[in-house]
Amino acid sequence: MKFNKTALYLLCFFCSSFIFGQIKVSEYIQPSSISNSSDNQLYFVDFWATWCGPCIHASKYVESLQKQYPDNFYVLSLSQENPEVVKRFMLKHKNGLATAIDFEGETFKKNKIYSLPYSILLNAQGVKIWEGHPADFKSYHLEKYLKENKSKVSIEKMIVTQSYQKEILKSDKDEQPKKDFQIYKLNEDWDVSLQIVHKESYIELKGRLQDILAYSLDCYKSQINISTDINESYQIRIKHNSDAYYDMAKYVFKALKLKKTSNDKQGEALVFDINTPTFWDTNQIDWGSDTQHFLIGDSEIKGDNVTLSQVKYQLSNVLETPILIAQNGVDNTIHDWDIHYKYFDLMVSVMKDSYGIDIHKKVVEYPEYIITKRRR
């Protein structure tokens, strides 16, 4: 009887450990076209987002690992974004990895994923045996863990698909901002690109203050001069079409008791000369209302229903160069955009032919915004 009780205890322990280690997803975007095994010793979860530039390069590296080890090792690429956003992104960034959505963020939260890209490695019992930046996971690490973890488990038992429709609808309702502007300090440092998520009735930003202010002022983030003690990480929610939506910076400064002064700084910048604009209308791209407004790839930026100022912000930060508009009062209503940025000459040609924007690279004076705490 004592033996039976001990065996039962151990069985319950290992079963509960396994259940804890399962990977929960809400929807599969695609199965793996590389993996050969339905039963595997190791499961590698690569957490990523379409807005995260470094994630694209990390994904290519992880895909190469899956190609080198198609047996007993299974990679799952996991995003918590809208499935339609991910599907559109993958049309341009194809890979052979299994890709799924953690739409309610359960697996992200369970593993405390606060920065991207980030990955974890699980054995067949669901025990986390490695975590970190995916580029730090080398083939010799993989071979070591394969030797140490011989047990196998099927994909169906390790990765559980759950429908979150009811919970998502309830969660979205509960998360509606009660005020036009809400700001919260994050417990963890947000050390990746600014996350911008458009909901039906509000916009949500997550990132460091420097990135948030660059977004709100439509400028290159290096134009924001801010000390490290002030440059903390925040989450902001702003209701659409509110005063805070159109003057975000003012509300941030007021909430955090900051002040902004500006100096002219001389350096190389891009100047947009727009005498006769030929901007696209809003019928060229249609991604729906509750999705990201930008898709940013290795060489192109696509925008759905966004303004010239928003394009200027995105382009300045991928090019790491300040951008100025020569004329005042240029059309700043919403349009659709498809811009190549990797090769400068091609970008200049496309911007001129498609949108009537002449681009000149010059040494000019551009504003630098100095952010300090207000004196009491």
N, C-alpha and C positions, 0 to 999 in steps of 0.2 A: 504493500500500500504506500509506504514511504517513497519507493522508487517511482510509482505511478504519479504521485503528487509532484515529485521533482520534475518528472518528464513533462507533466501537464504545465507546470510553471514555466519551464524552458520553452515549450511550444508557444504558450501565450506571449512570452517575452519576445520571441523572434517574430511572431506574427504581427505584434503591435509595432515592432521596429520596422518591419517591412511596410506596413500600412503607412506609417509616418513618412517613409522614404519615397512613397509614390509621387510621381509628377502629374499634377492635375492641369489639364488644358481644356479650353472651351470649344476649340475648333481646329481641325487640321487644314492647313493651306495646301500642303503637298506631302506625300510620303517620300522617304529616301529612295533615290535612284542609284545610290552607291552601295549601301550596306547589303551584305549577302545573308545576314543572319536574322532569324526571327527570335532566337534566344541568344542573349548576350551576357558577358561577364561584367561589362562596364557601360554606364550611360553618362554621356557628357551633355550638359545643358548649357547652351550658349545664349545668354540674355542680350538682347539688342533692341534697337529702334531705328526706324527709317530716318529720323532726324539726326542720328548720331553718325557723323562722318567716319570716325575711327572704327565703328562697328563694321563698316563695309570691308575694310582691309582685314580686320580680324576674322570675319566670316570666310574670306577667301583662304586664309591660313588654316582655319578649322576644317574647311572642305578638303584641303590637301591632306590633312591628317586622316580624315575618313576614307579618302581614296587609298592611302597607304595601308590602312587597317580596316578593310571592309568586313572582317569577321570578328565576332565577339566584342565589338566596340560600336556603340550606336550614338550618333550625334543628333540632338534635337535643338533646332534654332527656334528660340521662343521670344515673342514680342507681346506686349500688353496693349497694343494699339488697335484701332478699328480694323477689322479684317479686310475691308475694301481698300484701305490705305496700303496695307501690306501687299495685297494682291497686285495693285497697280505698280508699286515699287518693284516687285519681283518680275514684272514684265520686262523691265529694263536691266535688272540686276539678277540674272538667272543663276541658280546654283542647284546642286543635286542633293542638298541636305533636307532631311525631314524638317518641315517648318510648321509651327502651330501658334495659336493665339492663347494667351493667358488673360482674357479680356477683363476679368475682375481683379487681376493682379494677385491671385492667391499664392501662386508659386513664387512670384517676385517677393511678396511680403514675407512668406514663410522662410525664405533664404536671405532676407534682409538685403535685397539688391538696391543700393542707393547710388551706384555709379555704373556707367556703361562704357565700353563693353566689359562684361564680367561672366565668368563661367564656373560651374561646379561639376565634380565628377562623383558619381554614385556607384557603389557596387551592387550586386544582385540582392542584397538585403536592404537596400535603400539607404545605406550609411554613406554620408558625405566623407570622401577620403581625400579630396583636393578641392581648392577653390582659389580663384585669382583671375588676373588678366589672361585671356585665352592665349595671347602670344607667348606667355611664360610657360605654357604647358608644352613640353617637348616630347619627341618620339621616345626618348629614353625613359621619361616619366611613365609614358603609356605602357612600355614593355615591362617596366618594373611592376606596375599595378596589375597588369594581366597575369604575371607570374604569381603574385600574392593573393589574387582573388579569382579562384577557379570556378566557383558556383555560377550558375546561369539562371536567368529569369527571362520570360517572354516579354516582348514589347508591350503586349496587351495588358499584362499584369503590372508592369512598371509605369506605363504612361496611361492615365485614366482620362477619358474624355467625358466632361460633364457639361450639361446645358445650364447656362447662367441667365437665361432670358428673364425669369421672374425676379431674380436677385438684382440683375443689372437695372431693371426698370425701377425697382425700389431704391437702389443705391443712388441712381441719378437724381431721383426726387429728393432724397435726403441730403444730397450734396449741393443743392441749389443754394447759391449765396443769399444770405438774408439781407445783406446790404449791397450797394452798388460796387463797393470796393472792400476786399478783405485781404489782409496780408498776415502770414504766419512764418515764424522763423523755423527752419528745418533743424531737426536734431542732428542730422548727419551732414557733412560737407558735400555739396553737389559739385563734383569735380569734372563734369563733362559739359557738353554744349547745353545751351538754354533749351529747355523743353517747352514747346508751345502747343497746347491742345485746345482746339475749338469745340465747345459743347453747344447744344442747341440754343441756350440762353446766356452763356457766358464764355469767357476765355480764361484758361488757366496757364500760368507760367510757373516753372520751377527752375531755379538756377541761382548763381551767384549774383550779388547786387550789381556788379559791373555789367554783366550780360543783360540783366533786366533793364538797367538804365539805357544801355546802348539800343535795346529794342524800342524802348519808349521814346527815345530821342532820334531814332532812325539814323544811327551813325555806326561807324566802326568801333568796336569795343575798346581799342587802344586810345580812342579819343576821350574815354572816361578815365580821368586821373583820380584814383581812389586808393586810400591806404588799406593795408591788409586787415587791420582791426575793424574796419567798417565793411569790408567786402565779404559779408557773410551770406549764407544761403537761405533763400526764402521761397515760399509758395504764395502766389497771388491769384485771386479770382476776381474778375471784373465783369459785371453784367454788360451785355451788348447794348450799344446805343445809349449808354449812360454818359454823364459828364466825365466820369473817371475813365471811360473807354476812350474818349477823344483827347483827354489830357492826363494820361497815366502818370507821367513823371511828376506832375504837381502833387498828386495823391501819395505817391511813394515818398517824396521829400517831406510832406506833412506828417505822414504816419511814422516815419523813422527819425523825425526831427533833424533833417539834413538841409544843407543849403548848397546852391550851385553858383559858381562864378566861372567865367570863361576867359580864356586868353587865345590870341592868334598864334598858331604854331606853323612854322614853315617846313615844308617837306614835300615829297612826291605824293601826288594824288591823281585820281581820275576825275576829269571834268565832263559832265554830260551837257552838251549843247543842244537844246531842243527848240528849234525855230518853227518847224512844221511837223508836229507830232502825228504819227499814223498808228496810234495804239490800237491793239485788238479790242474788240468788244468782249462781252462776257459769255459768248456762245461757242467759243472755240474749245474750251475744256469745261467739263461738268462732272465734278466728283461728289456732288451732293452737299447738303448743308452741314451735317455733323461729322466732318472729316478734316484732316489737315489741309491747309491752303497751299502749302509748298511741298514739293518733292525735290530733294537735293541729292543729286548723284555725283559721280566722280567728275563729270564734265558738263552737266546741264542742270539748270534750275527751271522747274515748271511751277507756275503759279496759277491758281484758280480763284478768281474774284479778289484780287489784291491790288493795292495802290502802287504808284511809282515809288513813294517813300518806303513802303515795305520791301519792294524789290531792291531799292538802293541799300537798305540795311542788310538784306541777305547776301547780296553780291559783294558788298564791301567786306563782309566777314569771311566769305569763302576765298576772296582774293587777298585778304589781309591788307587792304589799302583804303584810305579814306576816299569817299566819293562826294563830289560837290555838283550841284545843279546850277548852271550859269544863269538861268532866267528865274525870276520870281513869278509866282502865279501860274505855274505849269499845271495842267490837268492832273489832279490827284484823286480822281474817282477810281472805282474798282475796274480792273481789266483782267484778261487772261494773258499769260506770258509763257514763252518757251525760249530760254536763253542759253546759249553755249558760252562757257567761261574758261575752259581749260586752255585753249590757244587764243592768245590775245588778238591776233589779226583776224581770226575767224569770228571772235566775239564782236569786234568793231564792225565787221561787215554785216553780221546778222542784226545787230542793234540798229544800224543805219537803214538797212533794207526793210526790216520788219516793223520798226517802231519810229523811224525818223529821228533817232538819237545819234548824234555825232559824239564819239568818245575821244578825248585827248588826254594823254599822259603828260602831266606838267608838274613843275615845282611851284607850289602856290602856298598861300596862307589858308589854313583851315582851322576851325574852332577846336580847342581842347577844353573839356568841361572838368572843372576841379570840384570834387565833392568832399565836403567837410561836415562835421557835426555843428549844429547851431549852438551858440552860447545861450545859456539859460538867463 
